Amino acid sequence: MTQLPKSLLFAVLVLAAGCDVLNTSDAEGTRGRGARAFDPYSSSASGAIALSLLYFNGCAMLPNGEPVSAGSLTLPDYPTACQPLNGGIPLKAPRVPTARIRVTPGVSYFLREFTAVDAVFNAHIDFTNRHAAAFWMRKESRFKDLDWSGLSIGRDEWTNDSDTTFDRETYYENAAWMLSLDDTILLEVMDADGTVRASTTYKRTDFLAESPTTGRTRASWTVAGIGRPRFPGDNQVNLLPDGDEPTYKTLVKVSFSGSTDPFKSFTMPQLSGEGVIRLTWSLLPGKPFLFPVTFAPEQERQATCYRLGEDGFATDEQVPCGFGLEQAVRLSRPANGSYFMPGESVSFAVSLRDGEGHGLHPRAVMPSYNAFIAEESNGLAYFNTNMHGTYRDASATESGFKVVGPLQELRPSRGTYDLPYFSHPLQSEPQFYLPPGLDGLAGGGDAMPPTTYSVQLPPDAKPGTYAILLKGHRSFMGERLNRLDPFFFQVGQDKPTTYPGRVGNCQVCHNGVNSLSNVYHGMSVDHVESCQACHVEEAFGYLPDVIHRMHFNSRKYNQNKGDCTLCHLTRESTLWPSQMNCDGCHLQSHGVEYFDLRFEPFQNTPNAYGNCAQACHVTTPPAEHVLPAR
């Protein structure tokens, strides 16, 4: 990563993203606060490029939601028209696609992600009939030839979307294909004549993530945009006050992500023009997934990126882009030359780059949303409501920032927006470079967001170290990357402060290729306690609930699930039992005794986020849990 000149590092802790600056330098595999991330796939500086392949309703799809054209190839098993994901809900009629997947010949790739979705909307609208959706999955969907034996109706999950608006998602579980561990995926790269020119086989167990909690494999039926149930077992659709009808979505999603084998790669053949990547899943041997590609040699790339100047920001000289995504921030100088004071405005500029140190955007602006959809943004991605809601691609294209601090005050929210730390924005989501829905306004799709921002600190800002959390996404030549990097500055004092140190040890499991820097948001384990700054309430994944469900429902988590000491470094961090905390593992731990509490809005107390330890569990925490010593 290109280093910013020292003259730009005005505060003590204005540092490059991911640097281990807060005394959290434990080696991987050891217990403690954090670990250095090891990344064998650091884009062009590594041995292989992370390849993501997405499918939606029978067609290959780019990460921006655009369906992929077969081009001039004759592919009998590939549609000539595809349903456009970006047309919104309900889905529009199929149209002839124009997008292309581009890959670079002669470059080594590895399969980082394979995701295929089949979904219908407003097809199963009987709120009392949960079997109709299951029938469609087993008998009519594109996944009907899977082994659905053993399928059962799982949990009903109610999510508070906003105050009085809820979604109900019914999960279907335990089908034989869901439980399989010995299936494989054969990847073949074919030229325009259909000749296989490269191939490799992946095991299902080669992939780290397939949990529905993280937006991966699921079979579910969702009723979105309704009121809360009036009582346990309520089978009536309770419409919202505006009277709008809910949206019904039935979905089967197969998603394997996060390669765990850094050596299982293949070289993209030295071809030009068109070709196909074919994936054959051993559980669907007669229905391979076809991904039409264009082989685009590196020497033919146009100069659409920017050479950086001495200050680390784009000049007017354009150069070809490379793989990768790196983020940098340049802070304004505090008024006193050392640290910012309460009430002062923190101004900063953002520079997004490829892995070779080229600017991905001009100095003063970023690409528009329309440029992102048209594949003219050098791979930079913005929040796409359709990818998030329709494709259930959790956080795949969110790009923006959040300012939080001081670090020592960070902790999970507890049923109120009255947080002990400063957060901008206050709610879960970051400040997006381009707000969701802007493209739907006149001229909004052509708006180019600025690269400079200013956030005013509150007059009562606590002293310590604050962080600008920069969240970015990029897709380029088949590579799809997420990055979440912290940049630090001081408020009220020179002396740096650190995270509370209440949770950690992620590196015990997440090391090497499975480091947190390589999965999900792409944030180093050193900064894991900043996750709670965004995951404030359940609409965006309440952190204690999501973390517990993600791990305890995973077949790859082989630790003692009752041993809190693995992740909790302090006893205090475990002593906040609540419905939201406990239900991640113990579904309906109290039956319907506190039914109404579960549906109270986040900011109303008491609610499901409240501390049960102040009442029934005040003296005796659950006996089956192993807690850190007093």
C-alpha positions in Angstrom: 0.0 0.0 0.0 1.4 3.5 -0.9 2.3 5.3 2.3 1.1 8.8 2.8 3.8 11.5 3.4 4.6 12.1 7.1 3.4 15.7 6.7 -0.1 14.4 6.3 -0.1 12.4 9.5 -1.2 15.2 11.8 -2.5 13.2 14.7 -0.5 10.6 16.5 -2.7 7.8 15.3 -3.6 8.8 11.7 -2.2 5.6 10.3 -2.5 3.2 7.4 -5.5 0.9 7.6 -5.1 -2.4 9.5 -1.8 -1.4 11.1 -1.3 -3.0 14.5 -1.1 0.3 16.5 -2.9 -0.4 19.7 -0.7 -3.1 21.3 -2.6 -6.0 19.8 0.2 -7.8 18.2 -0.3 -11.4 19.3 0.8 -14.0 16.8 -1.8 -16.0 15.0 -3.0 -19.1 16.8 -2.4 -17.6 20.2 -5.0 -16.4 22.7 -5.5 -12.7 23.3 -6.8 -9.5 21.9 -5.9 -9.8 18.3 -3.6 -11.2 15.6 -1.9 -10.1 12.5 -3.8 -11.1 9.4 -2.1 -13.4 6.8 -3.4 -13.0 3.3 -2.0 -15.3 0.6 -4.5 -13.7 -1.8 -3.6 -10.0 -1.7 -4.7 -9.5 -5.3 -1.9 -8.8 -7.8 0.7 -9.1 -5.1 -0.3 -12.7 -4.4 -0.3 -16.1 -6.1 -3.9 -16.1 -7.2 -7.0 -13.9 -7.7 -10.3 -14.4 -5.8 -13.0 -15.4 -8.3 -16.6 -14.9 -7.5 -19.4 -16.5 -9.7 -23.0 -15.5 -9.1 -26.2 -16.9 -10.6 -29.8 -15.6 -10.4 -32.9 -17.3 -11.8 -31.1 -19.3 -14.4 -28.5 -16.6 -15.6 -25.0 -15.7 -14.6 -24.9 -12.3 -12.9 -22.3 -9.6 -12.1 -21.9 -8.4 -8.5 -23.8 -5.2 -9.5 -26.9 -7.3 -10.2 -26.8 -7.1 -14.0 -27.5 -10.4 -15.9 -24.7 -11.7 -18.2 -25.1 -12.2 -21.9 -24.0 -15.3 -23.8 -22.6 -13.0 -26.5 -22.2 -14.7 -29.8 -21.9 -18.2 -28.4 -24.6 -20.7 -28.9 -25.3 -22.2 -25.5 -28.4 -24.5 -25.6 -28.6 -24.6 -21.8 -28.3 -20.8 -21.3 -31.3 -18.4 -21.6 -31.4 -15.7 -24.3 -33.4 -13.5 -21.9 -32.9 -13.1 -18.2 -34.9 -11.6 -15.4 -33.3 -8.3 -14.4 -32.6 -8.2 -10.7 -32.1 -4.4 -10.8 -35.6 -3.9 -12.1 -36.9 -4.1 -8.5 -39.8 -6.1 -6.9 -41.9 -7.6 -8.4 -39.4 -8.8 -10.9 -39.8 -7.5 -14.4 -40.2 -9.6 -17.5 -37.0 -11.2 -18.9 -34.9 -9.1 -21.3 -31.9 -9.7 -23.4 -28.8 -9.1 -21.2 -25.7 -7.2 -22.3 -23.3 -7.4 -19.4 -20.1 -9.6 -19.6 -17.9 -11.3 -17.1 -14.3 -10.4 -17.9 -11.3 -12.4 -16.8 -7.6 -12.1 -17.5 -5.7 -14.8 -19.4 -2.5 -16.1 -17.9 -3.5 -15.1 -14.4 -4.0 -17.7 -11.6 -7.4 -17.6 -10.0 -9.1 -19.5 -7.2 -12.8 -20.0 -6.6 -13.6 -17.8 -3.6 -17.4 -17.8 -4.0 -20.2 -19.7 -5.8 -23.7 -18.4 -5.3 -26.9 -19.4 -7.1 -30.4 -18.2 -6.3 -33.8 -19.1 -7.6 -36.6 -16.9 -6.3 -40.2 -16.0 -7.0 -42.3 -13.2 -5.7 -45.9 -13.0 -4.6 -46.4 -16.6 -5.7 -47.2 -18.0 -2.2 -49.5 -15.5 -0.5 -51.4 -17.6 2.0 -50.0 -16.5 5.3 -51.2 -19.7 7.0 -49.8 -22.2 4.4 -46.1 -22.8 4.9 -46.2 -25.9 2.8 -46.9 -24.2 -0.6 -43.4 -22.6 -0.6 -41.8 -26.0 0.2 -43.7 -27.7 -2.6 -42.4 -25.1 -5.1 -38.8 -25.6 -3.8 -39.0 -29.4 -4.2 -41.1 -29.7 -7.3 -40.8 -26.5 -9.4 -37.7 -24.5 -8.6 -34.4 -24.8 -10.6 -33.2 -26.8 -7.6 -36.0 -29.4 -7.7 -33.5 -32.2 -8.7 -31.6 -31.9 -5.4 -32.3 -34.5 -2.7 -34.9 -32.8 -0.6 -35.6 -35.8 1.6 -35.7 -35.0 5.3 -36.9 -31.4 4.6 -38.6 -29.9 7.6 -40.1 -26.6 8.5 -37.7 -24.8 10.8 -37.8 -21.6 12.7 -40.0 -18.6 12.1 -37.9 -15.5 12.4 -39.4 -12.1 13.0 -37.2 -9.2 12.2 -38.0 -5.6 13.2 -37.3 -3.7 10.0 -38.2 -0.3 11.5 -40.2 0.4 14.7 -43.6 -1.1 13.8 -42.6 -2.8 10.5 -41.7 -6.5 10.6 -40.6 -9.3 8.2 -41.4 -12.9 8.9 -39.0 -15.5 7.4 -39.8 -19.2 7.6 -36.8 -21.4 7.2 -36.9 -24.9 5.6 -34.1 -27.1 7.0 -32.5 -30.6 7.2 -32.9 -31.6 3.5 -30.3 -34.2 2.5 -28.5 -31.7 0.2 -28.2 -29.2 3.0 -26.5 -31.7 5.3 -24.1 -33.2 2.7 -20.4 -32.9 3.3 -18.9 -35.0 0.5 -20.2 -33.2 -2.6 -17.8 -31.4 -5.0 -17.8 -28.6 -7.5 -16.0 -29.1 -10.8 -14.8 -25.8 -12.4 -13.9 -26.0 -16.1 -12.8 -23.1 -18.3 -13.8 -23.7 -21.9 -12.9 -21.9 -25.1 -15.5 -20.7 -27.7 -15.6 -24.2 -29.3 -16.5 -25.9 -25.9 -13.0 -27.4 -25.4 -12.0 -27.6 -21.8 -8.7 -25.7 -21.4 -8.4 -25.6 -17.6 -10.1 -27.3 -14.7 -10.0 -28.0 -10.9 -12.3 -29.6 -8.4 -13.4 -28.1 -5.1 -14.9 -29.9 -2.2 -17.8 -28.4 -0.3 -15.6 -28.5 2.8 -13.0 -26.3 1.0 -15.3 -23.4 1.7 -15.6 -21.6 5.1 -19.1 -20.1 4.9 -22.5 -21.3 3.9 -24.6 -20.1 6.9 -27.9 -18.3 6.2 -27.0 -15.9 9.1 -24.3 -14.5 6.8 -26.5 -14.4 3.7 -25.4 -17.7 2.4 -27.2 -21.1 1.8 -30.9 -21.0 2.7 -34.4 -22.1 1.7 -36.9 -19.7 3.0 -40.3 -18.0 2.6 -40.5 -14.3 3.6 -43.4 -12.1 4.2 -42.1 -8.6 4.3 -43.6 -5.3 5.4 -46.2 -6.4 7.9 -47.2 -5.5 11.5 -46.2 -7.6 14.5 -48.3 -10.6 15.5 -51.0 -9.7 18.1 -50.5 -12.9 20.1 -48.5 -16.2 19.9 -49.7 -18.3 17.0 -51.4 -15.4 15.3 -52.1 -16.6 11.7 -53.5 -13.3 10.4 -51.6 -10.9 8.2 -51.5 -7.6 10.1 -51.2 -4.9 7.6 -49.3 -1.7 8.3 -51.3 1.5 8.9 -50.7 2.6 5.3 -52.6 -0.4 4.1 -49.9 -1.6 1.6 -49.9 -5.3 0.9 -46.9 -7.2 2.0 -44.3 -8.7 -0.4 -44.0 -12.5 -0.4 -40.7 -14.0 -1.5 -39.8 -17.7 -1.8 -36.1 -18.4 -2.3 -33.6 -21.2 -2.6 -30.0 -20.0 -2.3 -27.0 -22.2 -2.6 -23.9 -20.3 -1.5 -20.4 -21.5 -0.7 -17.9 -18.7 0.1 -14.4 -18.3 1.6 -11.9 -20.7 0.1 -9.9 -22.4 2.8 -7.2 -24.0 0.5 -4.7 -21.4 -0.7 -3.1 -23.8 -3.1 -6.2 -25.0 -5.1 -5.9 -22.5 -7.9 -6.0 -22.7 -11.7 -4.5 -20.6 -14.5 -6.9 -18.8 -16.8 -6.0 -20.1 -20.3 -4.2 -17.8 -22.8 -7.3 -17.1 -24.9 -8.9 -14.1 -26.3 -12.5 -13.4 -27.2 -15.4 -15.4 -25.7 -15.6 -18.5 -23.6 -17.4 -20.2 -20.7 -16.7 -21.1 -17.2 -18.8 -24.2 -16.3 -19.5 -25.3 -12.8 -20.8 -28.8 -12.2 -22.1 -29.5 -8.7 -22.0 -33.2 -7.9 -25.5 -32.9 -6.3 -26.9 -31.5 -9.6 -24.7 -33.4 -12.2 -27.2 -32.9 -15.0 -27.6 -29.1 -14.6 -24.2 -27.4 -14.8 -24.0 -23.6 -14.2 -22.7 -21.7 -17.2 -20.9 -18.4 -16.8 -20.1 -16.8 -20.2 -16.9 -14.8 -20.1 -14.7 -12.6 -22.2 -11.0 -13.2 -22.0 -9.4 -9.7 -21.7 -5.6 -9.7 -21.9 -3.9 -7.4 -19.5 -2.0 -5.6 -22.2 -5.3 -4.6 -23.8 -6.8 -2.9 -20.7 -7.7 0.8 -21.3 -6.2 3.5 -19.1 -9.1 4.3 -16.8 -7.4 4.5 -13.4 -5.2 7.3 -12.2 -1.6 7.7 -11.2 -1.2 9.0 -7.7 0.7 12.1 -6.8 3.1 12.6 -3.9 0.1 13.3 -1.6 -1.4 9.9 -2.3 -4.3 11.2 -4.3 -5.2 11.0 -8.0 -3.5 13.1 -10.7 -4.9 13.7 -14.1 -2.6 11.0 -15.7 -4.6 7.9 -16.4 -3.1 4.3 -16.3 -4.6 0.8 -16.7 -6.2 -0.6 -13.5 -5.0 -3.6 -11.6 -6.6 -6.0 -9.2 -7.3 -5.4 -5.5 -8.7 -2.7 -3.3 -6.9 -0.4 -0.8 -8.3 2.5 1.1 -6.6 5.6 2.4 -7.7 8.7 4.4 -6.1 12.1 4.7 -7.2 14.1 7.7 -7.4 17.8 8.1 -5.0 19.4 10.6 -6.6 20.0 14.1 -6.8 23.6 15.2 -4.2 23.1 17.9 -1.9 21.0 15.6 -2.1 17.9 17.7 -5.6 16.6 18.4 -9.2 17.6 17.8 -11.3 19.2 20.5 -15.0 18.5 21.4 -17.2 20.5 19.0 -14.5 20.7 16.3 -15.2 19.4 12.8 -13.1 16.5 11.5 -12.6 16.9 7.8 -11.0 14.1 5.7 -10.5 13.0 2.1 -10.9 9.5 0.9 -8.7 7.8 -1.7 -9.7 4.4 -3.1 -7.0 2.5 -5.0 -6.2 -0.8 -6.6 -3.6 -3.1 -5.2 -0.9 -1.6 -7.5 -1.4 1.9 -6.0 -3.5 3.4 -8.8 -6.4 5.7 -8.0 -9.8 4.2 -8.9 -11.4 7.6 -9.2 -10.5 11.2 -9.9 -9.1 13.4 -7.1 -12.4 15.2 -6.1 -15.2 12.8 -7.1 -16.1 9.1 -7.3 -18.0 7.4 -10.1 -21.8 7.7 -10.3 -24.3 4.9 -9.6 -25.1 4.6 -13.3 -21.4 4.1 -14.0 -21.4 1.3 -11.3 -24.3 -0.4 -13.0 -22.7 0.1 -16.5 -19.4 -1.4 -15.4 -17.7 2.0 -15.8 -16.6 2.6 -12.2 -13.3 0.7 -12.3 -15.0 -1.9 -10.2 -16.1 0.4 -7.3 -19.4 -0.7 -5.9 -22.2 1.2 -4.1 -25.1 0.0 -2.0 -27.6 -1.9 -4.3 -31.0 -2.4 -2.6 -31.8 -5.2 -5.0 -28.6 -7.2 -4.2 -29.3 -6.7 -0.5 -33.0 -7.4 -0.4 -33.7 -9.6 -3.4 -30.5 -11.6 -3.7 -30.0 -11.6 0.1 -26.4 -10.7 -0.5 -25.6 -9.3 3.0 -23.5 -6.2 2.9 -22.0 -7.0 -0.5 -22.1 -3.6 -2.0 -22.2 -1.2 1.0 -19.6 1.6 0.5 -19.2 4.5 2.9 -17.9 5.4 6.3 -18.6 5.7 10.0 -16.9 7.8 12.7 -16.9 6.4 16.2 -15.1 6.8 19.5 -13.5 6.9 21.8 -12.4 3.3 21.3 -12.4 2.4 25.1 -16.2 3.2 25.2 -17.2 0.8 22.4 -19.7 -1.9 23.5 -22.8 -3.6 22.1 -26.0 -1.5 22.1 -28.4 -2.3 24.9 -31.9 -1.4 23.7 -31.3 2.3 23.2 -29.6 4.8 20.8 -28.2 6.5 23.8 -24.8 5.1 23.3 -21.8 5.7 25.6 -19.7 6.6 22.6 -20.0 9.0 19.7 -21.3 7.5 16.4 -21.9 9.2 13.1 -24.3 8.1 11.7 -26.1 7.1 14.9 -28.0 4.1 13.4 -26.4 0.9 12.2 -25.7 1.8 8.6 -22.7 3.9 7.5 -22.9 7.2 5.7 -23.1 5.9 2.2 -21.2 7.6 -0.5 -24.4 7.4 -2.5 -27.6 7.0 -0.4 -29.8 4.1 -1.3 -32.6 5.1 -3.7 -30.7 8.1 -5.1 -30.6 6.5 -8.5 -34.5 6.6 -8.5 -34.6 10.4 -8.3 -34.3 12.6 -11.4 -30.6 12.9 -12.2 -29.6 10.9 -9.1 -28.1 8.1 -11.0 -25.6 10.5 -12.6 -24.6 12.1 -9.3 -20.9 11.7 -8.5 -20.2 11.7 -4.8 -17.4 13.8 -3.4 -14.2 12.4 -1.9 -14.1 14.9 1.0 -16.3 14.8 4.1 -16.7 16.6 7.4 -18.1 15.4 10.7 -18.7 17.6 13.7 -17.8 16.2 17.1 -20.3 16.7 19.8 -19.5 19.4 22.4 -19.2 16.7 25.1 -17.1 14.3 23.1 -15.1 12.1 25.4 -11.3 12.2 25.1 -9.4 9.3 23.5 -8.7 7.6 20.2 -11.5 7.8 17.5 -11.8 5.9 14.3 -13.0 6.6 10.8 -14.3 3.2 9.6 -14.0 3.0 5.8 -16.1 0.4 4.1 -15.4 -0.5 0.5 -16.3 -3.0 -2.2 -14.8 -3.7 -5.6 -15.3 -6.2 -8.5 -12.8 -6.3 -11.3 -11.9 -9.0 -13.8 -13.8 -11.7 -11.8 -12.3 -10.6 -8.5 -14.7 -9.4 -5.8 -13.3 -7.9 -2.6 -14.7 -6.4 0.6 -12.6 -4.1 2.7 -13.3 -2.4 6.1 -10.4 -0.4 7.3 -10.0 1.8 10.4 -8.1 5.2 10.4 -7.5 6.8 13.8 -7.3 10.3 15.2 -7.1 11.8 18.7 -9.8 13.9 20.5 -9.1 15.9 23.6 -5.7 14.4 24.4 -2.5 13.2 22.9 -2.4 9.9 24.7 -3.9 7.1 22.6 -6.6 4.8 24.0 -7.5 1.3 22.9 -10.4 -1.0 22.6 -12.0 -2.3 25.9 -10.5 -5.8 25.4 -13.8 -7.6 26.4 -13.9 -10.0 23.4 -11.3 -11.5 21.1 -9.5 -14.7 20.3 -11.0 -14.8 16.8 -7.5 -15.8 15.5 -7.8 -19.2 17.3 -9.9 -20.3 14.3 -9.6 -17.3 11.9 -6.0 -17.5 10.9 -4.1 -17.9 7.7 -6.4 -17.9 4.7 -9.4 -17.8 7.1 -8.3 -14.5 8.7 -11.1 -12.0 9.2 -9.3 -9.8 6.7 -10.3 -12.4 4.1 -13.9 -13.1 5.0 -17.2 -11.2 5.1 -16.4 -7.4 5.5 -12.7 -7.8 5.3 -11.7 -6.3 8.6 -8.7 -7.3 10.6 -9.2 -9.2 13.8 -7.2 -6.5 15.6 -10.3 -4.3 15.3 -13.1 -6.8 16.0 -14.5 -4.7 18.8 -15.5 -2.0 16.3 -18.0 -4.4 14.7 -20.6 -3.3 17.3 -20.5 0.2 16.1 -22.5 -0.8 13.0 -24.5 -3.8 14.2 -26.6 -1.9 16.6 -30.1 -3.3 16.1 -31.6 -6.4 14.6 -32.6 -4.9 11.2 -28.9 -4.9 10.4 -27.9 -7.8 12.5 -27.6 -7.2 16.2 -24.1 -8.2 16.9 -24.4 -10.5 20.0 -27.3 -12.3 18.3 -25.6 -12.6 14.9 -22.2 -13.7 16.2 -23.7 -16.5 18.4 -26.0 -17.8 15.6 -23.3 -17.6 13.0 -20.9 -19.8 14.9 -23.2 -22.1 16.9 -25.2 -23.1 13.9 -22.0 -23.7 11.8 -20.8 -27.3 11.2 -17.3 -25.9 11.1 -17.4 -24.5 14.6 -16.1 -27.4 16.7 -15.5 -25.7 20.0 -17.5 -26.2 23.2 -20.5 -24.1 22.6 -21.1 -23.6 26.3 -17.6 -22.2 26.9 -17.8 -18.5 26.8 -14.2 -18.0 27.7 -13.0 -18.8 24.2 -14.3 -15.4 22.8 -15.1 -13.4 26.0 -12.0 -12.1 27.6 -13.8 -10.6 30.6 -16.6 -11.9 32.9 -18.4 -8.6 32.6 -18.8 -9.1 28.8 -20.9 -12.2 29.4 -23.2 -10.8 32.0 -25.8 -9.2 29.8 -28.3 -12.0 29.1 -31.3 -10.8 27.0 -33.8 -12.2 24.6 -31.7 -10.9 21.7 -28.5 -12.4 23.1 -29.8 -15.8 24.2 -32.2 -16.5 21.4 -29.3 -16.8 18.9 -28.7 -20.3 20.5 -31.7 -21.0 22.7 -34.7 -20.5 20.5 -37.7 -19.4 22.6 -35.7 -19.9 25.8 -38.7 -18.7 27.8 -41.5 -19.9 25.4 -44.1 -17.1 25.0 -43.7 -15.7 28.5 -42.1 -12.5 27.2 -43.8 -12.5 23.8 -44.7 -8.8 23.7 -41.3 -7.7 24.8 -39.8 -9.2 21.7 -41.7 -6.9 19.5 -41.1 -3.6 21.3 -39.3 -1.0 19.2 -35.6 -0.7 19.7 -35.7 2.7 21.5 -38.6 1.7 23.8 -37.7 0.2 27.2 -38.1 -2.5 28.4 -37.4 -4.4 25.2 -35.8 -7.6 24.0 -32.3 -6.1 24.4 -32.7 -5.5 28.1 -30.5 -7.0 30.7 -32.2 -10.1 32.2 -29.3 -10.2 34.8 -30.9 -7.2 36.5 -33.9 -9.4 37.3 -34.1 -13.2 37.3 -30.5 -13.9 36.5 -28.9 -11.3 38.8 -27.3 -13.9 41.1 -27.1 -17.1 39.1 -26.0 -17.0 35.5 -26.9 -20.0 33.4 -25.2 -23.0 34.9 -24.4 -24.7 31.6 -22.1 -21.8 30.5 -18.4 -21.6 31.4 -17.7 -17.9 32.2 -14.4 -16.1 32.6 -13.1 -16.1 36.1 -14.1 -13.2 38.4 
